[in-house]
């Protein structure tokens, strides 16, 4: 396949040899695994090919093309996020209306993950920033609150070393009440973002959440219990073989003050 090998000039020749309606039909064809030519271009890191495909589609049909899901439920946006391909994501974001962008970003794969879930899982702050800046606040709250098949929202996804930077960025973008509502979301196990960061020994992430919320709201997070009855202090104390020991100390001091 031309797009699979990155032959952008070949793709251009193919599409230029057809009428607009014919090229549209070609671009919407899905192979056995559900992938379109755009999926293939993105997966293979062929930015120029992806750009040409996006530019070749009429504005009225572009949202439909980028929304096409393969057999794993993933769109071209998901594939770009998986590859941490910020250039392709920026180009697709810039080619869509705000309304169409919000619809596409809300699409979930078969694991229930949106593009933001994948970016968070990989700790990709640049992709997060790119998306957050282009989505109206009201739509952003809804987007960040979408839960995957495990019930995890954007801030509950394990983001390793970059989780603190992502949380700090959100703290500078969202209002306190929005942050509190986001951090209060419980997954299928009943865990909130606080439970998650404590279980993963992310001390700085814990401190970031504490610093961006009023004391009353933060305390409400600390006392939330998961389905096993564990509140934040239980989780901090139960973490084994941790290199950081001040998680339980910090939570205990807050609860007793």
VEXSE-507651 format. One record per residue: residue in three letters; x, y, z of N, C-alpha, C, CB in turn. Coordinates in pm, whole numbers, plus 32768, in hexadecimal, padded with zeros to 4 digits. Glycine has a CB too. Layout:
N
alaXYZXYZXYZXYZ ...
***
This chain:
257
unk80557F8880008000800080008058807D80007FA08001807B unk803380DF7FAC808581577F9E809681A28021804981B47F36 unk802A81B2806B803381FC80E9808481AF814F7FA8821A8121 unk807A812C814C80C480DB81AB815980EC819D80A0804B819A unk81888106812482178117810C823F81AA810A823E80D68088 unk81DE81FE811E81FD828C8125821482CE80A0827382A08179 unk81E18294803681F482CE7FB28190833F7F9C81E682637F44 unk81AB83B17FD8814D84207FD08136844F7F40817D84938024 unk819E844B7EEE818F84757E63813584147E188218847F7E1D unk814483927E3780EF832D7DF8805E83427E1F811D82A07E1E unk8048835C7E9F7FC083787ED07F8783F07E887FBF838F7F69 unk7FD884587E797FAC84D07E347F8384B17DA4801A853A7E37 unk7FD484607D617FB6843C7CD67F3383ED7CCC802983E97C9A unk7F2183907D2C7EA6833F7D2B7E2C83997D3C7EAB82D47D9B unk7E3083EF7D9F7DBC84447DBC7DA584AC7D4F7DCD84887E42 unk7E1284E07D167E0685447CAB7DCC850A7C2B7E8E85817C8E unk7DD684847C1E7DA484447BA57D0E84267BAC7DF083C37B8B unk7CD284477C1E7C4384297C317BF384A97C447C2F83CB7CA9 unk7B71849D7C377B1A850E7C557B10851D7CED7A8B84FB7C15 unk7AD7858A7D197AC985A47DA97A7885367DEE7A87862C7DC0 unk7A0A850F7DAF79B684A77DEB79FC84207DEB7930849D7DA0 unk7A4984047D837A9383857D7C7B02837F7DE57ACF83737CF0 unk7B4B83ED7DF57BB683EE7E597B7C83E07EE57C0984707E4E unk7B07841B7EF97AC4840E7F7A7AA5837C7F987A4384607F7C unk7A7383367F327A5282A87F417ACF82587F627A1082727EC0 unk7B3D82787F207BBC82327F387BEA82457FC97C2782647ED7 unk7BE082BF7FFA7C1282DF807F7BBE82A380EF7C1983758090 unk7B3F828380D07AE9824881367AEC81AF81367A5B82778120 unk7B34817480D67B3C80E180D17B8A80AF814B7B8180B2804E unk7B528049818D7B93800C82007BBF7F7E81DD7B34800B827B unk7C387F5B82067C687ED481ED7C337E76825B7D057ED181E9 unk7C627DFB82607C2A7D9782BC7C307DC1834E7C727D1582AB unk7C9A7E0983737CA77E3483FF7C647EBA841A7D3A7E3D8425 unk7C197EE983B77BCC7F6483C87C177FE483AC7B977F688450 unk7C967FDA838B7CE7805283767CD1809082ED7D7A80328388 unk7CCA811582ED7CC58160826F7D53818682477C6C81E0827E unk7D6081C781D47DE381F581A87E1D825A820C7DDA8235811C unk7DC682A9824B7DF5830B82AE7E2E82C483297D82836A82D7 unk7DEB825D83577E22820D83C57EB081DF83A37DC7819383E3 unk7EBF81A8832A7F40817183017FAD81DC82FA7F33812E8279 unk7F8A824F82C67FEC82BD82BC801A82E883477FAF83358270 unk7FBC82F383A57FDD831D842D803282B384737F5D8338847E unk800A82358468805381C884A980E481C28479800E8142848F unk80F781DD83F9817D81D883BF81CA825B83CB817481B18330 unk819082BB841281D68339842B81EA838E83AF825B831D8467 unk818F8380834F819D83C982D1814B844A82D681708371825A unk818584B08312813F852F83268111856D82A281988591836F unk8168856F823D814485AE81BC80D08565817A81BE85AF815D unk80D084E1818380618494814A7FE084B18195808183FD814E unk7FE984B2821A7F7384CF826C7F3C855A824C7F9584C58302 unk7F9685BC823C7F6C8644821B7F24864681947FE586A48218 unk7F5A85FF81347F1E860080AE7E9385C280B27F7785B58049 unk7E85855680FD7E02851481097D9E8572814B7E0E84908159 unk7DC685B081B87D6E860D82007D45868181A57DB386438280 unk7DA386B6815A7D87872781017D308700808A7E09876380CF unk7D34867F80667CE986517FF07C55863B800E7D2685D17FBB unk7C328635808D7BA7861780B47B59869980C87BA385C18135 unk7AE286A4808D7A8E871A80A27A73872D81377A09870E8056 unk7A6A87AA81617A5587CA81EF79DD8780822A7A4388608201 unk7976876F81DA78FB872E820A7911869B822B788C873C81A2 unk7977865E81ED798F85CF82017A0885B1825A79A3858D817C unk7A568618827C7AD1860182C57AB985C683507B1E868382D1 unk7A5585FB83957A3885C6841B7A128532841479C68617845C unk79C8850C83AB79A08481839A7A1984288382793C84738327 unk7A768456832F7AED840683107B4483F2838B7B3E844982A1 unk7B60845E83D47BB8845384487B74840584B97BE184DE847A unk7AEE83FE84B47AA283B6851B7A9B831F85007A1683EE8525 unk7AC382F584887ABA826684677B0F821684CA7AEA824D83D5 unk7AD181AD85017B15815885637B3C80D285257ABB814185DE unk7BB380A385477BDD801F85177BA27FB485737C7880148512 unk7BCC7F3985627B907ECC85B07BAF7ED486467BC07E47857B unk7C137F23866B7C317F3886F97BEA7FB4872D7CC97F46870F unk7B9A7FF286D57B4D806786FC7B9B80E986F67B1980558786 unk7C1080E586B77C65815C86B87C5B81AF86387CF4813486CE unk7C5C8232864B7C5B829185DC7CEC82B585B97C0883118600 unk7CFD830785547D83833785307DBF838785A37D7D838D84B0 unk7D6A83CC85F07D99841886657DD483B986CE7D24846A86A3 unk7D8F834986E67DC382E787457E4D82B687197D6182708753 unk7E59829986977ED8826686647F4882CC86757ECB823F85D0 unk7F2A834A865E7F8E83B3866E7FB783C287007F5884398639 unk7F5583B8875B7F7383C287EA7FC7834B88187EF083C9883C unk7FAA82D587E37FF9825E8804808B826E87DD7FBE81E287C0 unk80A182B5876D812982CA873C8168834A8773812982CF86A4 unk811B839287C58146841387FC816C8473878A81BE83FF885D unk811B846F8722813484BE86A880ED854586B3810484708628 unk812C85A386F480F08625870D80DA8674868C81478674876C unk813286638628812486AF85AB80A686888560819E86988553 unk808B86068558801285D885137F968602855F8015853E8501 unk7F9A85F885E37F29862186357F0C86B686227F42860186CA unk7F73870886257F60879886117F2287B585897FE687E2861F unk7F4D876D85247F198786849D7E85876184957F6987388433 unk7E6186EE84CE7DD486C484CA7D7F8722851F7DC5863384FC unk7DB2874A85937D6A87A785E97D4F882A859E7DB987C3866B unk7DB3885C85597DA688DB85107D4E88D384967E2C890A84E8 unk7D2F885A846A7CDD884883F17C49883684107D0E87CF83A3 unk7C27882D84907B9D881184B77B5C888984FD7B9987988513 unk7AD9889284F27A9188F7853E7A9088CB85D079FE890A8509 unk7A788929862B7A77890886BA7A0E889E86DA7A5D8986870E unk799A88AA869D792E884B86B7795487BE868978AD88778670 unk798E87B6861179B6873385DB7A2986F8862D79E0873F8548 unk7A85874E86587AF6872086A97AC686E2872C7B57879586C6 unk7A678723876D7A3486F087ED79F2866887DB79CF87538829 unk79AB8656876B796A85D5875079D28567873F791185DF86D2 unk7A3A858586F17AA1852086D57AEF84FD87547B0185538668 unk7B10856187A37B5F8549881C7B1184F988847B8B85CD8858 unk7A8C84F588767A3984A988D47A2C841688AC79AE84E888DC unk7A5C83F488347A53836A88057AAB8310885C7A7D835F8770 unk7A73829F88867ABB824088DA7ADA81BF888E7A6A82208959 unk7B51818988A37B73810A88657B31809788B17C0C80F68860 unk7B50801B888F7B0C7FAA88CE7B307F9A89617B2C7F2B8884 unk7B9A7FDD898D7BBE7FDE8A1B7B8080558A637C567FE08A2D unk7B3280A48A157AEF81198A4E7B4781938A567ABE80F98AD6 unk7BBB818D8A167C1C81FB8A217C08826589B47CAB81C48A19 unk7C0F82E289DD7C118351897E7CA28371895D7BC783CE89B8 unk7CB583D189057D3C83FE88E37D83843389607D38846C8876 unk7D3A847A89B67D7684B08A307DA084428A917D14850F8A75 unk7D5483D68A987D7E83658AEB7E0883328ABD7D1482F38AE4 unk7E1783238A3A7E9582EE8A047F08834F8A1D7E8782D2896E unk7EED83D08A0E7F5584358A277F7F84348ABA7F2384C189FE unk7F1C84288B137F3884258BA27F8883A88BC77EB6842A8BF3 unk7F6183378B8D7FA582B98BAB803982C18B877F6382448B60 unk8055830B8B1C80E1831A8AF0812483968B2C80E783228A59 unk80D983DF8B7F811284558BBE813784C18B5A818984308C0E unk80EA84CA8AED810B85288A8180C985B08A9880E184EF89F9 unk811086078ADC80DA868B8AFF80C086E08A83813A86D38B5C unk811286D48A1B8102872789A4807E8709895D817787118943 unk805B868989537FDC866689157F678696896B7FD385CD88FF unk7F75868689EE7F0D86B68A497EF8874C8A377F3386968ADC unk7F6387998A367F5B882A8A247F18884D899F7FE788698A2B unk7F41880B89357F0C882688AF7E74881688AD7F4C87C98847 unk7E4387AC88EC7DB4879088ED7D6987F0894A7D9A87008918 unk7D9D880089C47D5B88558A277D4A88E489F47DAA88548AA9 unk7DAF891989B07DAA89A2897F7D4189B789147E3189CA8949 unk7D19894C88D07CBC8959885F7C2B893788807CEA890187EE unk7C14890C88FB7B8D88E189227B51894489857B9188528961 unk7AD78974896C7A9389CE89CA7A88898E8A547A0689F48995 unk7A8C89E18ABC7A8E89AE8B467A1B894F8B647A8B8A218BA7 unk79A289728B39792E891C8B57793E88918B1978AD895E8B24 unk7972888D8A9F7989880D8A5B7A0187C68A96799C882389C4 unk7A6388138AC47ADC87D98AFC7ABE87888B7A7B4288478B1C unk7A6987BD8BD17A4587758C4C7A0586EF8C2A79E487CB8CA3 unk79AB86F08BC8796A86738B9E79D186118B6678FD86908B35 unk7A2C86468B167A9285F28AD77AF085B38B3E7AE486438A72 unk7B1B86028B9E7B7685D28C067B31856E8C647BAD86478C56 unk7AAC85758C6A7A61851F8CC67A3984998C8A79E685678CF5 unk7A4F84878C087A2C84088BC87A7A83978C097A47840C8B2F unk7A33832B8C2A7A7282B98C6D7A8482438C0D7A1E828E8CE6 unk7AF782008C197B11818C8BC57ACB81118BFD7BA881738BB9 unk7AE7809C8BC87AA180238BF27ABB7FFD8C847AC97FB18B9A unk7B2980308CBC7B4780198D497B0D80868DA27BDE800F8D5F unk7ACE80E98D617A9681598DAC7AF681CA8DC47A6381298E2E unk7B6F81C08D897BD482278D9E7BBD829F8D437C5F81EE8D86 unk7BC183168D7C7BBC83928D2F7C4B83BA8D0C7B7284048D7F unk7C58842C8CCB7CDA845D8C9E7D4184658D0F7CCB84E68C60 unk7D1C849C8D827D7D84AF8DEE7D98842F8E3C7D4C851A8E4D unk7D4883C78E257D5E83498E6B7DB882EA8E1E7CD983068E86 unk7DD083098D9F7E2582B48D4D7EB582BE8D7D7E1B82DC8CB8 unk7EF5824E8D867F7F824B8DB67FDA82958D537FB081BA8DCA unk801882FF8D80806883538D2780FB83588D4E803183E08D24 unk812482FF8DA681AF82F38DCB81ED83798DF681FC82BA8D59 unk826683958DC882B284088DFA8277848E8DD1833F84008DCA unk822484908D6981F085108D37816A85358D7481E3850B8CA1 unk813484E28DCE80B084FE8E0480AB85838E4E8085848F8E61 unk811585A38E97811786208EE3811086998E86819486298F39 unk815B86968E18815A87058DBA80D187178D7B81C486EF8D4C unk809086A78D5C800A86AE8D217FA786E88D857FDC86238CF2 unk7FAF86BB8E027F5586EE8E6A7F6F87828E847F67869E8EEC unk7FED87AA8E85800F88378E997FD6888D8E2880A7884A8EA2 unk7FDE88588DAF7FA788A18D3C7F1188B28D497FC988588CB9 unk7ECB88458D6C7E3A884D8D7E7E1488B08DEB7E0087C38D9E unk7E6488B38E567E48890E8EC67E4D89A08E997EAD88F78F37 unk7E9A89BB8E317EA48A448DFE7E3A8A658D977F2A8A5A8DC2 unk7DEE8A018D6E7D898A138D067CFA8A0E8D3C7D9A89AA8C9A unk7CE289B38D9A7C5B899C8DCC7C4189E38E517C4289098DDC unk7BC38A028E6A7B9B8A3E8EEA7B9E89D38F577B0D8A7E8EDF unk7BA58A018FD57BAF89A490467B3D893F90497BB189F290C7 unk7AC2896C90327A4F891090377A5788A68FCA79CE895E902A unk7A8788CF8F557A96886F8EE77B0188088F087ABA88B88E64 unk7B6E88378F437BD987DB8F6C7BA687798FD67C53882A8FA3 unk7B5C87AD90377B27875790A17ACA86EC90677ADC87AC9109 unk7A728715900B7A1686B58FCE7A62864A8F8079B386FD8F72 unk7ACB86758F3D7B1C86178EEE7B6685B58F497B8186658E97 unk7BA285E98FB37BED8594900E7B91853990627C4385EA906A unk7B0F855B90687AB0850D90B77A7A8494906C7A3E856590E2 unk7A8F848F8FEA7A5A841F8F9A7A95839B8FCD7A7C84328F03 unk7A3E833B8FE07A6982B790107A5C824F8FA07A16828C908B unk7AC281FC8F927ABD81958F2C7A6F811B8F5F7B4B816C8F02 unk7A7380AE8F167A2380398F3C7A4E7FFD8FC17A2C7FCF8ED0 unk7ACB80168FE87AFB7FE690697ADE804A90D87B917FC89063 unk7AA680BC90AF7A89812591107AFD8183912A7A5F80E99191 unk7B6A817290DE7BE081C590F27BD3824D90AD7C5C817C90BD unk7C0082B590F27C07833C90B97C978355908A7BDA83A89121 unk7CAE83CD90587D3683F290317D9483ED90A97D38847F8FF3 unk7D648415911E7DB5841091987DE0838091B67D67844B9210 unk7D81832291B17DA2829691C67E11826991667D25823E91B5 unk7E03829290E97E61826990807EEE829D90997E3182988FF9 unk7EFA831F90B57F80835790C67FC3832291457F7A83F090CB unk7F74830891AB7FAD82CF92247FDB823F920C7F4682D39296 unk7F8B81F191C57FAE816791A8802C815E91527F3B81209162 unk804381C4910080B781C490A8812D821290E3809181FF9021 unk811E823C9162818A828091AA81B4830491688202822591B5 unk81548347912B817183C590E7815E84399149811783D7906A unk81C58451919881BF84B5920381A5854091CC824084B49253 unk81ED8565916481DC85EC912D8151860090F28246860690C2 unk811C859890B4809485A2907E802F85B790EE80708525902D unk80448570915D7FEE857F91D37FF5860F92068019851B9243 unk806E8645920F808086CE923F8043873391E0811486EC9252 unk80498716915E800F876F90FB7F778779910C8031873F906E unk7F378706911F7EA6870491367E83875391B47E7186739141 unk7ED1873F921D7EBB8785929B7EC6881D928A7F1F87559305 unk7F298847923A7F4388D7922C7EDC891F91D57FCC88EC91F3 unk7E9788D5917F7E3B891A91227DA9891791507E4588DB9099 unk7D9088E091C67D0688DB91F97CFB891F92817CD788499203 unk7C878958929F7C70898D93267C79891A938A7BE489D59330 unk7C9C893A94057CB088D4946B7C36887B947F7CD6891494EE unk7BBF88B6947E7B44886A94947B30880294257ACB88C8949B unk7B43882C93A87B3087D193387B9A876293397B35881E92B3 unk7C158787935B7C7F8723935F7C6086B993CA7D078765937A unk7C2E86E6943C7C0B868994A77B9D862A947A7BDF86D69525 unk7B3C865E942D7AD1860993FA7B08859A93A17A6B865C93AD unk7B7185B993577BB2855393047BF784EA935C7C19859592A4 unk7C37851893C67C8184BE941E7C27845694617CCB850D9488 unk7BAB847C947C7B54842094C57AFF83C994697AFA846E9521 unk7B0683DF93E67ABC838A938A7AF382FB93907AC483C192FA unk7A9A829A93977AC3820E93A17AA781C3931F7A7C81CA9416 unk7B03816892FC7AEB811392887A93809D92B07B7180E2924B unk7A7E803F92567A227FD092717A547F7192DD7A097F8391F3 unk7AD47F7792FB7B0A7F2693697B087F7193EE7B997EFA9348 unk7AD67FEC93E77ACE803E945F7B4B808E947B7AB17FE894D4 unk7BAB8089941F7C2880D194327C1B816694137C95809493DC unk7C3E81B894747C4C8248945D7CE08261943B7C1E829E94DD unk7D0482DF94267D8C82FF93FA7DF782CC945A7D9B839593EA unk7DE082DB94DB7E4582B3953D7E5C821D953B7E1B82E095C9 unk7DF081D095287DFE813F951E7E59811A94AA7D7380FC950D unk7E43815D94387E91813E93C07F24816193D57E59818B9347 unk7F3E81D7940D7FC782029423801381A3947F7FC9828F945D unk7FD0817594E68010811B95468025808F950B7FBD811295C6 unk7FCA806894B17FCF7FE0947B80327FCE940A7F487FB9944A unk8067803B93D280C68030936381467FF1939580E280BA9324 unk81707F85935481E67F3C937F82617F62932D81CD7EA79375 unk82D47F51936B83557F64932883617FEC92E6836B7EF892C2 unk832680519321832D80D492E383AE811C930B82B38128930A unk83DF816D92B0845881B992CB843A823A931484A381D6924A unk83B982659309839182E0934D833C82BB93C78342833E92ED unk835682F59439830C82D394B282B4834394E4836A82AB951E unk82B783B494A0826D842794D581DE843194A182B784A494B5 unk81B083CE9451812583D0942480C683C3949B810B836093BF unk80DB835C94EB80838347955E809583B595C5809D82BE959D unk810F83E795D2812A8454963080DD84D0960881C084729636 unk80E184F19585809B856995538005855C956680BB858194BF unk7FCF84E795437F3E84D3954F7F1584D795E47F14844C950E unk7F668499963B7F45849396C97F47851F97077FA784379712 unk7FAB856E96E27FB685F697197F3F864A96EE8039863896EC unk7F14863896717EA3868796417E248661968B7E90867395AA unk7E1185DE96A07D9585AF96E17D8F85DB97737D8A851796D8 unk7E0485E997B37E04860698427E0E869998627E7385BD9884 unk7E1F86EC97FA7E2E877A98177DA787C098207E8487BC97AB 
***
